[in-house]
């Protein structure tokens, strides 16, 4: 059955056609996003939801999203999506951070020019029939110092364009390496205060987070150079707008250009009506090219995920390319099976999970593999957990997750070993993927085995004594259970032994009770795996 996607905001017909061309059923209702109640009513029918900024994806809507696997925002900002609720629900949240980078960067540069030369005011004055040539004295950008807060994708383009304008660029970004700064031709400063005291123009290019909210507070604005001009085309809430208005009135700040505001739509704001403040209604991404780019990108990303499992630009899950998805598919399945085995075997609270990657698998996308292993474990607690929600569930339970990688150390080209720690014990299981692409269990409790993984399995531990194979076979036969594969392993002769039976159907309770009554087994556990 073809995946079904709802487009609840205005997306181009070309983007909608991409879904159809890829074999996805698409329901194009560009005004539905404005009706929260109606959206909540119908969302359960869809595997994917494509939106812009008008649709608000709330926890209430997500409660009804019983089949939803992915939400994709055509654009960068995802403030209109409850990402925590989506993660708990196991829904991937994607954005398209690259489709409108140039457009947003160009808007910031345009705002700098507009503020530097007072273009909007001068235009309005001239339209009014005045000729106030002496009133609008501007400043050049050439030779001025531009302070860039946030030198990522968009901030990096602004830095490049500013250097082309012969500006001196100073960047503050804790994640910017010195090597990258040198390559960009910008001066990296370690402290925000240094940027504030040196910059003639300040432009912001950071997301709105707890760390960046009000980054230009009243206190920080007062540290700026007198005559500074401030540009914000990033997110509302990065600047204390009331404090900025006061400093504009006092003359400490010479001008400001704002495309984003703390409250949007902004019908009133402390900055409105002030001289030499240029305001635009969140136009950063508003070019024909950008709107088309992000729409096409969102359609391709969603289609790739729903059809191949490739994850691109996800905010709550590691990205996995289409190529990685092909190679890693069996390993992701293995990680899930290993986690699921351990989850089904563990009854007490888990304190920690360690995942060891050996050989070829250690060079793969470990973030995705970690998510798969943790999801496998958490399924025993909540069957609805998936790779998106598992890390959230683990964090809520205070489980520490660690990863170890090592070069090839044994007979296999690569393997994964998952260990869980509880107050009572450590439990581990290892597995590999054979050349046929099928995952196998290769070690349980340190005992080497070679077990094919089936939908229904029976796991037993016992003292290594004669007769166990016959006892297991006879009991299964008496209860009408056919054994597809029988794997044995032992630590030492006469020591602890394990058996793993791959059976065609669930083992009846009476068969398990019959085995238990023999007194030969320390553990008897029926296991189930989603082998697809």
C-alpha positions as CSV (number, residue, x, y, z in Angstrom):
1,X,0.0,0.0,0.0
2,X,1.4,3.4,-1.0
3,X,2.3,5.9,1.7
4,X,-0.1,8.8,2.1
5,X,1.0,12.4,2.6
6,X,-1.0,15.4,3.6
7,X,0.2,18.9,2.4
8,X,-1.6,21.3,4.7
9,X,0.1,24.5,3.6
10,X,0.8,26.2,0.3
11,X,3.4,24.1,-1.6
12,X,4.1,24.5,-5.3
13,X,2.4,22.2,-7.7
14,X,5.8,21.0,-8.8
15,X,6.6,19.8,-5.3
16,X,3.2,18.0,-5.0
17,X,3.9,16.3,-8.3
18,X,7.2,14.9,-7.0
19,X,5.1,12.9,-4.4
20,X,2.9,11.5,-7.2
21,X,5.9,10.7,-9.4
22,X,7.5,8.8,-6.6
23,X,4.4,6.7,-6.1
24,X,3.1,8.4,-2.9
25,X,-0.5,9.3,-2.5
26,X,-0.8,13.0,-1.8
27,X,-3.7,15.0,-0.4
28,X,-3.1,18.7,-1.2
29,X,-5.2,20.9,1.1
30,X,-3.2,24.1,1.4
31,X,-5.7,25.8,3.8
32,X,-6.3,22.9,6.1
33,X,-3.4,23.9,8.4
34,X,-5.3,27.0,9.6
35,X,-8.1,24.8,11.0
36,X,-6.5,22.9,14.0
37,X,-9.7,21.0,14.8
38,X,-10.1,19.7,11.3
39,X,-6.4,18.8,11.1
40,X,-6.6,16.9,14.3
41,X,-9.7,15.1,13.0
42,X,-8.0,13.8,9.7
43,X,-4.3,13.5,10.6
44,X,-4.7,9.8,11.6
45,X,-5.1,8.9,7.9
46,X,-1.6,10.0,6.9
47,X,2.0,8.7,7.0
48,X,3.5,12.1,6.3
49,X,2.7,15.8,6.9
50,X,4.2,18.5,4.8
51,X,3.9,22.1,6.1
52,X,5.2,25.6,6.0
53,X,4.7,28.1,8.9
54,X,0.9,28.3,8.9
55,X,0.3,24.8,10.3
56,X,0.8,24.5,14.0
57,X,1.5,20.8,14.9
58,X,0.5,20.7,18.6
59,X,0.6,17.8,21.1
60,X,-3.2,17.5,20.7
61,X,-2.8,17.0,16.9
62,X,0.0,14.5,17.4
63,X,-2.2,12.5,19.8
64,X,-4.5,11.7,16.9
65,X,-1.6,11.0,14.5
66,X,-1.8,7.2,14.8
67,X,0.0,6.5,11.5
68,X,2.2,9.5,11.2
69,X,5.9,8.8,10.6
70,X,7.3,12.1,9.4
71,X,6.6,15.9,9.6
72,X,8.6,18.0,7.1
73,X,8.8,21.8,7.3
74,X,9.5,23.6,4.0
75,X,11.9,26.1,5.6
76,X,14.3,26.3,8.5
77,X,12.2,27.3,11.5
78,X,10.2,24.6,13.3
79,X,8.8,26.6,16.2
80,X,5.4,25.6,14.9
81,X,6.0,22.0,15.7
82,X,5.9,20.4,19.2
83,X,9.2,18.5,18.6
84,X,9.2,16.9,22.1
85,X,5.7,15.5,21.6
86,X,6.6,14.4,18.0
87,X,9.7,12.6,19.4
88,X,7.7,10.8,22.1
89,X,5.2,9.8,19.4
90,X,8.1,8.4,17.3
91,X,7.6,10.9,14.5
92,X,10.6,12.3,12.6
93,X,10.7,16.1,12.3
94,X,12.6,17.4,9.2
95,X,13.3,20.8,7.9
96,X,15.0,22.2,4.8
97,X,17.8,24.3,6.1
98,X,19.6,24.8,2.8
99,X,16.9,25.8,0.3
100,X,16.6,29.4,1.5
101,X,20.1,30.1,2.8
102,X,21.2,32.4,0.1
103,X,17.9,34.3,0.1
104,X,18.0,34.9,3.9
105,X,21.6,35.9,3.8
106,X,20.9,38.3,0.9
107,X,18.0,39.8,2.9
108,X,20.4,40.5,5.8
109,X,22.8,42.3,3.5
110,X,19.9,44.2,1.9
111,X,18.8,45.3,5.4
112,X,22.3,46.5,6.1
113,X,22.3,48.7,3.0
114,X,18.8,50.0,3.8
115,X,19.7,51.0,7.3
116,X,23.1,52.4,6.4
117,X,21.6,54.7,3.7
118,X,18.1,55.1,5.3
119,X,16.6,54.0,2.0
120,X,13.0,53.4,3.1
121,X,12.7,56.8,4.8
122,X,14.4,58.6,1.9
123,X,12.1,56.8,-0.6
124,X,8.9,57.7,1.4
125,X,10.1,61.3,1.7
126,X,10.8,61.6,-2.1
127,X,7.5,60.0,-2.9
128,X,5.8,62.6,-0.8
129,X,7.3,65.3,-3.0
130,X,10.0,66.5,-0.6
131,X,13.6,66.8,-1.5
132,X,15.4,66.3,1.8
133,X,18.8,65.5,0.5
134,X,20.7,66.8,3.5
135,X,18.4,64.9,6.0
136,X,19.5,61.4,4.9
137,X,23.2,61.3,5.5
138,X,24.3,57.7,5.4
139,X,27.5,55.7,6.1
140,X,29.5,53.4,3.9
141,X,29.8,49.7,4.5
142,X,33.4,49.6,3.1
143,X,35.9,49.4,5.9
144,X,33.3,49.0,8.7
145,X,33.5,46.1,11.1
146,X,30.6,43.6,10.8
147,X,30.0,41.5,13.9
148,X,28.3,38.2,12.9
149,X,26.7,36.2,15.8
150,X,26.4,32.7,14.5
151,X,28.6,31.7,11.5
152,X,26.8,28.6,10.4
153,X,25.2,28.1,7.0
154,X,23.5,31.4,6.6
155,X,25.9,33.4,8.8
156,X,28.8,31.9,6.7
157,X,27.2,33.3,3.5
158,X,26.8,36.7,5.1
159,X,30.5,36.6,6.1
160,X,31.4,35.8,2.5
161,X,29.3,38.6,1.0
162,X,30.5,41.1,3.6
163,X,34.1,40.4,2.8
164,X,33.2,41.1,-0.9
165,X,32.0,44.5,0.3
166,X,35.4,45.1,1.9
167,X,34.0,44.9,5.4
168,X,36.1,43.5,8.3
169,X,34.2,40.5,9.7
170,X,34.4,39.4,13.3
171,X,32.5,36.2,14.2
172,X,31.2,34.9,17.5
173,X,30.2,31.2,17.3
174,X,31.3,28.7,19.9
175,X,31.1,25.9,17.3
176,X,33.3,27.7,14.8
177,X,36.8,26.2,14.7
178,X,39.9,28.4,14.2
179,X,40.7,26.5,11.0
180,X,37.2,27.1,9.5
181,X,37.4,30.8,10.5
182,X,40.8,31.1,8.8
183,X,39.4,29.5,5.7
184,X,36.4,31.9,5.7
185,X,38.7,34.9,6.1
186,X,37.0,36.1,9.3
187,X,38.3,36.9,12.8
188,X,37.0,34.5,15.4
189,X,36.4,36.0,18.9
190,X,36.0,33.8,22.0
191,X,33.8,36.2,23.9
192,X,30.6,37.9,22.8
193,X,31.6,41.1,24.6
194,X,34.6,41.6,22.3
195,X,32.3,41.6,19.3
196,X,29.8,43.9,20.9
197,X,32.4,46.6,21.7
198,X,34.1,46.5,18.2
199,X,31.3,46.1,15.7
200,X,29.9,48.9,13.6
201,X,27.1,46.6,12.4
202,X,25.9,43.5,14.2
203,X,23.9,40.7,12.4
204,X,22.4,37.6,14.1
205,X,22.3,34.2,12.5
206,X,21.5,31.7,15.3
207,X,18.4,29.6,16.1
208,X,16.2,30.5,19.0
209,X,17.2,28.3,21.9
210,X,17.5,28.7,25.7
211,X,21.1,29.7,25.2
212,X,20.4,32.3,22.5
213,X,17.1,33.7,23.7
214,X,17.7,37.4,24.4
215,X,21.3,37.1,23.5
216,X,21.2,40.9,22.8
217,X,19.7,41.7,26.2
218,X,19.6,45.3,27.5
219,X,22.9,44.7,29.3
220,X,24.6,43.4,26.1
221,X,23.1,46.2,24.0
222,X,24.5,48.8,26.3
223,X,28.0,47.3,25.8
224,X,27.8,48.0,22.0
225,X,29.8,50.7,20.3
226,X,27.9,54.0,20.0
227,X,26.4,54.4,16.6
228,X,26.1,50.6,16.0
229,X,23.4,49.3,13.6
230,X,21.7,46.0,14.4
231,X,20.2,43.5,11.9
232,X,18.0,40.6,12.8
233,X,16.8,38.3,10.0
234,X,17.2,35.1,12.0
235,X,14.5,34.6,14.7
236,X,12.4,36.8,16.9
237,X,13.3,36.7,20.6
238,X,17.1,37.0,20.1
239,X,17.0,40.8,20.9
240,X,15.3,42.7,23.7
241,X,13.1,44.8,21.5
242,X,12.1,47.3,24.2
243,X,15.7,47.8,25.3
244,X,16.7,48.3,21.6
245,X,13.9,50.9,21.2
246,X,15.2,52.8,24.2
247,X,18.7,52.8,22.8
248,X,17.5,53.9,19.4
249,X,15.7,56.8,21.0
250,X,18.7,57.8,23.0
251,X,20.9,57.7,19.9
252,X,23.3,55.0,21.2
253,X,22.1,52.7,18.4
254,X,22.0,54.5,15.1
255,X,19.7,52.1,13.2
256,X,18.2,48.7,13.1
257,X,16.8,46.3,10.4
258,X,14.4,43.7,11.6
259,X,12.7,41.0,9.6
260,X,11.6,38.9,12.6
261,X,9.9,39.7,15.9
262,X,9.3,38.2,19.3
263,X,5.5,38.0,18.5
264,X,4.4,37.3,15.0
265,X,2.3,38.3,13.1
266,X,3.6,41.6,14.5
267,X,0.9,44.2,14.3
268,X,2.5,46.3,17.0
269,X,6.0,46.4,18.4
270,X,8.3,48.8,20.3
271,X,10.4,49.3,17.2
272,X,7.5,50.3,14.9
273,X,7.4,54.0,14.0
274,X,11.0,54.8,15.1
275,X,13.2,56.7,12.6
276,X,15.8,54.6,10.9
277,X,14.3,51.3,11.8
278,X,13.6,49.2,8.7
279,X,11.0,46.5,9.3
280,X,9.9,43.7,7.0
281,X,7.2,41.0,7.6
282,X,9.5,37.9,7.9
283,X,10.6,38.0,4.3
284,X,14.0,36.3,4.8
285,X,13.0,33.3,2.7
286,X,10.5,35.1,0.5
287,X,12.0,34.8,-3.0
288,X,10.6,32.8,-5.8
289,X,13.7,30.7,-6.0
290,X,13.8,29.9,-2.3
291,X,10.1,29.1,-2.0
292,X,10.4,26.6,-4.9
293,X,13.7,25.2,-3.6
294,X,12.4,24.4,-0.1
295,X,9.2,23.0,-1.5
296,X,11.0,20.6,-3.8
297,X,13.5,19.7,-1.1
298,X,10.7,18.8,1.4
299,X,9.0,16.6,-1.2
300,X,12.2,14.7,-2.0
301,X,13.2,14.3,1.7
302,X,9.8,12.9,2.7
303,X,9.6,10.6,-0.3
304,X,13.1,9.3,0.3
305,X,12.2,8.5,4.0
306,X,8.8,6.9,3.3
307,X,10.1,4.8,0.4
308,X,13.7,4.0,1.3
309,X,14.2,4.8,5.0
310,X,16.8,7.6,4.1
311,X,16.7,10.3,6.7
312,X,17.8,13.9,5.7
313,X,17.8,17.0,7.8
314,X,16.0,15.4,10.7
315,X,16.0,17.4,14.0
316,X,15.3,14.4,16.3
317,X,17.1,11.5,14.7
318,X,20.5,10.9,13.1
319,X,20.5,11.4,9.3
320,X,20.9,8.3,7.1
321,X,21.5,8.8,3.4
322,X,19.9,6.5,0.8
323,X,23.2,4.9,0.2
324,X,23.8,4.3,3.9
325,X,20.2,3.0,4.2
326,X,21.0,0.3,1.6
327,X,24.3,-0.8,3.2
328,X,23.2,-0.3,6.8
329,X,19.7,-1.8,6.5
330,X,20.7,-5.3,7.7
331,X,22.9,-3.8,10.5
332,X,20.1,-1.6,11.7
333,X,17.9,-4.7,11.8
334,X,20.6,-6.6,13.7
335,X,20.9,-3.8,16.2
336,X,17.2,-3.8,16.7
337,X,17.2,-7.6,17.2
338,X,20.1,-7.5,19.7
339,X,18.3,-4.8,21.7
340,X,15.0,-6.6,21.5
341,X,16.6,-9.9,22.8
342,X,18.1,-8.1,25.8
343,X,14.9,-6.1,26.4
344,X,12.8,-9.3,26.5
345,X,15.3,-11.0,28.9
346,X,15.5,-8.1,31.3
347,X,12.9,-7.6,34.0
348,X,14.6,-5.2,36.3
349,X,15.3,-1.4,35.7
350,X,18.2,-0.8,33.3
351,X,20.8,1.7,34.5
352,X,23.1,1.8,31.5
353,X,23.5,0.5,27.9
354,X,26.8,0.0,26.2
355,X,27.0,-0.7,22.5
356,X,30.3,-2.1,21.0
357,X,31.0,-1.8,17.3
358,X,33.8,-3.9,15.8
359,X,35.3,-3.9,12.3
360,X,33.4,-2.7,9.3
361,X,30.3,-1.6,11.3
362,X,32.4,0.7,13.4
363,X,32.8,3.0,10.4
364,X,29.1,3.3,9.8
365,X,26.5,5.8,11.0
366,X,26.6,4.9,14.7
367,X,24.0,7.4,15.7
368,X,21.4,5.5,13.7
369,X,22.6,2.1,14.9
370,X,22.5,3.3,18.5
371,X,18.9,4.5,18.0
372,X,18.0,1.1,16.6
373,X,19.6,-0.9,19.5
374,X,18.0,1.3,22.2
375,X,14.6,1.1,20.4
376,X,14.9,-2.7,20.4
377,X,15.5,-2.6,24.2
378,X,12.7,-0.2,24.9
379,X,10.1,-2.1,22.9
380,X,9.8,-4.5,25.8
381,X,8.6,-1.6,27.9
382,X,6.5,0.0,25.1
383,X,5.8,-1.8,21.8
384,X,5.2,1.6,20.1
385,X,8.7,2.8,20.7
386,X,10.8,3.3,17.5
387,X,14.2,4.8,16.5
388,X,13.0,8.3,17.0
389,X,11.3,8.0,20.4
390,X,13.7,5.4,22.0
391,X,16.4,7.9,23.0
392,X,13.7,10.1,24.6
393,X,12.3,7.2,26.5
394,X,15.7,6.1,27.7
395,X,16.6,9.6,28.8
396,X,13.3,9.9,30.8
397,X,14.3,6.7,32.6
398,X,17.7,8.0,33.4
399,X,19.5,5.3,31.3
400,X,23.1,6.2,30.4
401,X,24.0,5.2,26.8
402,X,27.7,4.8,25.8
403,X,29.3,3.7,22.5
404,X,32.6,1.9,21.9
405,X,34.2,1.3,18.5
406,X,37.2,-0.9,17.7
407,X,39.1,-2.3,14.7
408,X,38.4,-5.8,13.5
409,X,39.3,-8.2,16.4
410,X,38.0,-11.6,15.4
411,X,36.8,-14.0,12.7
412,X,34.0,-11.7,11.6
413,X,34.4,-8.7,9.3
414,X,32.3,-6.8,11.8
415,X,29.9,-7.3,14.7
416,X,27.8,-5.5,17.3
417,X,27.6,-6.3,21.0
418,X,25.0,-4.8,23.2
419,X,25.4,-4.9,27.0
420,X,22.9,-3.7,29.6
421,X,23.6,-3.0,33.2
422,X,21.1,-3.3,36.0
423,X,21.5,-3.3,39.8
424,X,21.6,-7.1,39.8
425,X,23.7,-8.0,36.7
426,X,25.2,-7.3,33.3
427,X,23.7,-9.0,30.3
428,X,25.2,-9.0,26.8
429,X,24.5,-10.4,23.3
430,X,26.5,-10.1,20.1
431,X,25.6,-10.4,16.4
432,X,26.8,-10.0,12.9
433,X,25.4,-9.8,9.4
434,X,26.5,-12.6,7.0
435,X,27.2,-12.1,3.3
436,X,23.6,-13.1,2.5
437,X,22.5,-9.9,4.4
438,X,20.9,-11.9,7.2
439,X,21.5,-10.9,10.8
440,X,22.7,-13.7,13.2
441,X,23.3,-14.0,16.9
442,X,26.9,-15.0,17.5
443,X,27.3,-14.7,21.3
444,X,25.1,-14.8,24.3
445,X,26.5,-14.4,27.9
446,X,30.0,-14.8,26.4
447,X,29.1,-18.2,24.9
448,X,29.7,-18.4,21.2
449,X,26.8,-19.6,19.0
450,X,25.5,-19.2,15.4
451,X,21.8,-18.6,15.5
452,X,19.5,-17.6,12.7
453,X,16.9,-15.2,14.0
454,X,13.2,-16.1,13.6
455,X,9.9,-14.5,14.4
456,X,9.3,-17.0,17.3
457,X,12.2,-18.4,19.4
458,X,12.7,-20.2,22.6
459,X,15.7,-19.5,24.8
460,X,16.9,-21.8,27.6
461,X,19.9,-22.1,29.9
462,X,20.9,-25.3,31.7
463,X,23.8,-27.2,33.1
464,X,25.7,-29.0,30.3
465,X,24.4,-32.6,30.8
466,X,23.3,-35.3,28.4
467,X,19.6,-35.4,27.3
468,X,18.8,-31.7,26.9
469,X,18.5,-31.8,23.1
470,X,16.1,-34.8,23.2
471,X,14.1,-33.3,26.0
472,X,13.6,-30.0,24.1
473,X,12.8,-31.8,20.8
474,X,10.4,-34.2,22.4
475,X,8.5,-31.5,24.3
476,X,8.1,-29.4,21.2
477,X,6.9,-32.4,19.2
478,X,4.4,-33.4,21.8
479,X,2.9,-29.9,21.7
480,X,2.8,-29.6,17.9
481,X,5.6,-27.0,17.6
482,X,7.9,-27.5,14.6
483,X,11.6,-26.6,15.1
484,X,13.1,-24.7,12.1
485,X,16.6,-24.3,13.6
486,X,18.2,-25.5,16.8
487,X,21.4,-23.8,18.1
488,X,23.4,-24.9,21.1
489,X,26.4,-23.4,22.9
490,X,28.3,-23.9,26.2
491,X,31.0,-22.2,28.2
492,X,32.9,-25.4,29.2
493,X,32.2,-29.1,29.3
494,X,29.8,-29.6,32.2
495,X,29.4,-25.9,32.7
496,X,26.6,-23.5,31.7
497,X,24.9,-24.2,28.3
498,X,22.3,-22.4,26.3
499,X,19.9,-23.4,23.6
500,X,18.1,-21.2,21.1
501,X,15.3,-22.7,19.1
502,X,13.8,-21.0,16.1
503,X,10.2,-22.4,15.9
504,X,7.4,-22.0,13.4
505,X,4.8,-20.9,15.9
506,X,4.5,-19.5,19.5
507,X,5.4,-22.2,22.1
508,X,2.2,-23.0,24.2
509,X,2.3,-22.2,27.9
510,X,1.8,-25.9,28.7
511,X,5.0,-26.8,26.8
512,X,7.0,-24.2,28.8
513,X,5.5,-25.5,32.0
514,X,6.4,-29.1,31.1
515,X,10.0,-28.0,30.5
516,X,10.1,-26.1,33.8
517,X,8.7,-29.2,35.7
518,X,11.7,-31.3,34.6
519,X,14.0,-29.1,36.9
520,X,16.7,-29.3,34.2
521,X,16.6,-25.6,33.1
522,X,17.6,-22.4,35.0
523,X,15.9,-20.2,32.5
524,X,13.1,-20.7,29.9
525,X,12.1,-17.7,27.9
526,X,9.9,-17.4,24.8
527,X,11.1,-14.5,22.5
528,X,9.5,-12.8,19.5
529,X,11.2,-10.7,16.9
530,X,10.0,-8.5,14.1
531,X,11.9,-10.2,11.2
532,X,9.9,-8.3,8.5
